[in-house]
Every structure is written in structure tokens, then in C-alpha cells.
Amino acid sequence: MNRGLAKLLLVLLSIIATPALAQITPYPPPPAPSQVGAYIGGGLGYAQAKKGCLGILSGGGRSCDDNDMAWGGYAGYRFLQFAAAEVAYHDLGKVTATGPGSTEHTHAVVMDLTALGILQITDNLGAFLRAGAYRATLDTSIRGVDDHTNGNITYGAGLQWNLAMLSGLGVRIDWQRYKKVGSDTSLYGSNNYDVLNASLYWRFR
């Protein structure tokens, strides 16, 4: 075999072998994109007062509408891939009692501070649990009844999805419960509110 032919065979072997070697070379996978940082969001949802019409809305043979549209916004900071903290405002809508010749309602708004534990399922999809505390204010259409303010615990769970094609933008669906909004010793009674919410959020980079 002459030297020219030997060189040609070596070149051909190197061309054939390079892709195969690339497949078996143990390169580490690329790191997952960091989700750490500040974010803001807001959305709409559905709120239900689980115990219906209580206190000043109860009795008298009135019908009760215990659910309404909810809306709100939040701001948070993700300290780690698996932990974040949020402050939020939610308008929980009205609970309405309707009877002969009259319709009255109570209205609830809350501010809450919660910690989130996050499980990153894929690079863009995550699940979370939340727990924290809230401060609620109740008002009513009934004249002569003062507003009532109280605090208690809140908790919930949800899913969030980062929209890869729009860097920084994401979608969240979550459920949250506010325990004992109001008081058994007040004119409003004490109710539990469940909120199912869908929102958009923006992560700052």
C-alpha cells in the first residue's frame, strides 16, 4: 500500500469515527435555567364563601348567592429554585342574600403574605404549595353596620408555566383557602373562602 492511499484511508476513518465518538463521550447536560429573582402578577378568578350567608345575611327565608368573581395581584421573590415569598391583594367579591323586597350583601378583601415551596417538574413547568397569613376587611350594604377586620391563616397549591417563547412571561393556575374570615362574635360571622385563580406573571431578569 503506498503512502497516499494510507493517508486517504486514515482521513476516511476519522470522518466515520468522529460522530460515533461524539455520541459516546459523556458530556454533562446543560444546567436548568435559573428561575431566581423578583416577579409580579395579577389575574381573575372565582371565590366561594363555603358556609354561605352568615350573621346579618342569615334567616328571613332569603336565598343566598355565596360565590362571585375575584381579582387581585401579587409581587414575589424567588430566593432559591425551590422557595419563594409573596405578598398579595385579593378582592373576594360579595356574598348576597335576596329576600322579598330586599337584597343585601357582604364584601371581603384580603392582603396576605405567604411562603411558597416549589417543585420544578421541567425547565418551564413547576408546582407549588403555599402557606402564610392574611388580613381581611369585611363591609356590608346594610346601614349602620361597621366594617370588620381580622387575620388568620391561608394556604393553597398551584401550577405555573413559563412561556419559553416570551421570555419572562408566565401563566399560573392556583387554589387558595382563607380560614375564618370574620368572627363568630361579630355581626358577619366566620366564613372560609376558597379562591380558584388564573393569572399572568412577569419575571424580572
Summary of the structure (lengths in Angstrom):
residues: 205
radius of gyration: 27.9
end to end distance: 62.7
largest distance: 110.1
contacts: 604
relative contact order: 0.20
helix: 12%
strand: 62%
